[in-house]
Amino acid sequence: MKINLNEILYSVSFALDATEAEYYERIRNNGISVIGETSILRADNVRFSYKDHRNVVVTVGHSKRIAALSIVMGKALGLDDNKLIDLAAYAVLHDNALTEVIQEENQYKLYNNGIGYSDEDYNIRCATIGEKNTSLLPFRTNNRDVILLHNENSDGSGPFGRHYENTPIKAQIIHLANSVDTHCDLTTITKENYTEICNYVRNNSGRLFSVEVSAAFLKAFKPKMLTYLAPTNIDAFLRGSIKKHNDEYSYTEVDNLATLLARIVDFKSHYNCRHSIGVAQKAKIMAEYYEFPADKVSKYYLAGALHDIGKLMISIDILDKPDRLSEAEFEKMKSHAYYTSSILNNIKGMKDIMVWASHHHEKLNGTGYPFHLTGDVLSHEERLMTCCDIYQALAEERIYKEAYPHDKIIHIMKIAVEKGEIDGSIVNDIDKVFGNYDFSKLQ
């Protein structure tokens, strides 16, 4: 299956940054999120700065800027195209384990009188889980320990105590790029700001950053780079800085990518930690039942994994609210389907995946959302994804309900059929396929 891996990662990075920004905002405000959805989702044009006790500033666009800075340094250090492509991908994925570690830390607090991880423990868990998550992804070059050691300082004072000579060069590059973007302002285009950024790197050379990587940054980082890093320019810069590459990946490799992205989405909410994976698995089972071509089965699994990527844009206070949502909160929750569409629409050559993923709340009678589509325009694939999503949601335990058995799920879905909301023939097929299916064998 041909995909442009980096193009996919660049597109979903916006949602990853919003999640990271919200996490630091919650720490800053003693566990209360005050980020409004409207503000987050206008973030292409607005700079956000959220500082926490770790002295971190997270801004939406953060991952793309790290990728851009990493590419510039990588070129200055003589990395070839394959290494640059992988370097940019890892830059976007540098904190891929954040949502998972947040949930892990929440469990840790339950047994430690509300006390969370130390800064060191937090960095170690993010790096360790992040390294594991990316180990099966389809990259071109050796990337061992890049995620694991991307927070190491040149002088050995980082989480794992590694000096620069024992840290992969890609990890060193990402560390410097990440540090610059979290401690400096890369969105203000002035001579004074440019000088401040360069002084930050120069002053930390030999301590936080190796002399070699610091020199590469100072050589490559010219004043015009601040223009390239602007929200309106960075996509063009990223696409133009590395050769275009649609690579052929095995179905297993694409499935591994989908599974990683689903894990990132699912771990945002304590109550949905298996939802995207479950929808993807059920979508794949039904795709095989309908004898989709192998290429389409893999794409459909990816669509299932990404169907809720827009939930990364929704406040955790809404996602994890134990009570019934207010009307205003429910409207915000519903917006996740629109943002799934918006995020995936940026991936060239994947319009079908965007459509299958983002229309999972549409109904045949037009009462669905976000686009109020009707049965005359909803394809079999869109109708099927809706049914897989409903089935998975009903099969899950939530704070307001138990996990329903198959027969009850089908009963509820047939009521929806009678209302003209979902496809009755698909529900009958799901009943036949899932009725005796052993889901426990799925990972």
Salt bridges, closest charged atoms under 4 A:
GLU7 OE2 - ARG239 NH2 2.51
GLU22 OE1 - LYS268 NZ 2.89
GLU37 OE1 - LYS332 NZ 3.94
ASP52 OD2 - HIS53 ND1 3.62
ASP52 OD2 - ARG54 NH1 3.42
ASP81 OD2 - LYS243 NZ 3.63
ASP95 OD2 - HIS94 NE2 3.75
GLU100 OE2 - ARG263 NH2 2.49
GLU104 OE1 - ARG125 NE 2.77
ASP119 OD1 - HIS53 NE2 2.99
ASP119 OD1 - ARG54 NE 3.26
ASP181 OD2 - HIS62 ND1 2.54
ASP181 OD1 - ARG65 NE 2.69
ASP185 OD1 - ARG47 NE 3.71
ASP235 OD1 - LYS64 NZ 2.71
ASP247 OD2 - ARG140 NH2 2.36
ASP255 OD2 - LYS284 NZ 2.90
ASP308 OD2 - HIS275 NE2 3.60
ASP308 OD2 - HIS307 NE2 3.28
ASP308 OD2 - LYS311 NZ 3.31
ASP308 OD1 - HIS336 NE2 3.17
ASP308 OD1 - HIS360 NE2 3.22
ASP317 OD1 - ARG26 NH1 2.79
GLU329 OE1 - LYS321 NZ 2.62
GLU331 OE2 - LYS334 NZ 3.21
ASP352 OD2 - LYS299 NZ 2.53
GLU381 OE2 - LYS296 NZ 2.45
GLU382 OE1 - HIS359 ND1 2.60
ASP389 OD1 - HIS275 NE2 2.86
ASP389 OD1 - HIS307 NE2 3.16
GLU396 OE2 - HIS275 ND1 2.85
GLU396 OE1 - ARG398 NH2 2.42
ASP423 OD2 - ARG383 NH1 2.97
ASP431 OD1 - HIS406 NE2 2.69
